[in-house]
């Protein structure tokens, strides 16, 4: 059993669209109310008062149930899950901020949660209980909202539910680019599958010039959706800045800008899913390298192009798709010199500037495209890992969901010093 999400576009009636917007607003209200309460209690503690700060989801729910009649007498108009979803988001934000301050969370330090504004950021609401189901191939049912028509058929999920191979755990409604979507998080029983070439391995070198170069020599083009849409986005941003606040024209321009951004995201998502699905279904082992993407995003000359390519998303999708389709994902460690190493003789160059796009080996005379050479070196790691002995079990010795293996051969170029 695996967790899998099914996302469908909605085509709601005016009544259903009003109900969806009301639930999204109720979630935002609960989030802002809870944040104001937390700030008020923290300020009281600074003054020396002995008060309880509702930091966790159960504590926030207790405070909400105690005060909801006074602060939101209209709360029964929406499902209780809308308010619970807002409080859950606040509890996670507070936990992430606390973990970030104490060093328990990786990445940049997170700021304290801020109040949500209508029309800013991602608008969504989650449901975990109540009437949540796929009614037929063109309708879904949500708590308090009722039956909503879908813009696309739900057959992929409906057939699994009818055959008892899927169970809905959660439904999340979101609005992106002026359109409504529903995403069902399900527990799915997937049948064991095998790739078409179970004994074959492929190296995947991702980049900006090409989205990916395979060890087979194939070059996957980079769609660069953001770069192609920059002129339109700039024009819409200038138009939005000229509009008067709270005017109908400003609202129309804002939605046009949101749709343009949504189109960029959809083109990028389509290209990534097609690439990762094809690789996971075809090859028995897919080898990728672990890149320092956070450092690359700090480069002001590369940040936009790196974000437009969404290189981390390729590795994330391969991590779960290789499990679904019976293949394996192998990760080369960050300092493995895939570009500097000759794929024929194994000689490693001391330096190879990024602007040099052709690899020339001084030892054997190999002349090859830089990215293709790196992909061949990544594919060769499969033999190195296979010869290093069997894998060990996890700490408890029990079967767990397969994870990506990490390739660390002796010649991987790591910066660890050998003990003498």
Secondary structure, 3 states (H helix, E strand, C coil): CEEEEEEEEECCCHHHHHHHHHHHHHHHHHHHHHHHHHHHHHHHHHCCCCCCCCCCHHHHHHHHHHHHHHHCCCHHHCCHHHHHHHHHHHHHHHHHHHHHHCCCCCCCCCCCCCCCCCCCCCEEEEECCCCCEEEECCEEEECCCEEEEECCCCHHHHHHHHCCCEEEEEEEEEEECCEEEEEEEEEECCCCCCCCEEEEEEEEEECCCEEEEECCCCEEECCCHHHHHHHHHHHHHHHHHHCCCCCHHHHHHHHHHHHHHHHHHHHHHHHHHHHHHHHHHHEEEEEEECCCHHHHHCCCCCHHHHHHHCHHHHHHHHHHHHHHCCCEEEEECCCCCCCCECCCCCCECCCCCCCCCEEECCCCCCEEEHHHHHHHHHHHHHHHHHCCCCCCCCCCCCCCCCCCEEECCCCCCCCCCCCC
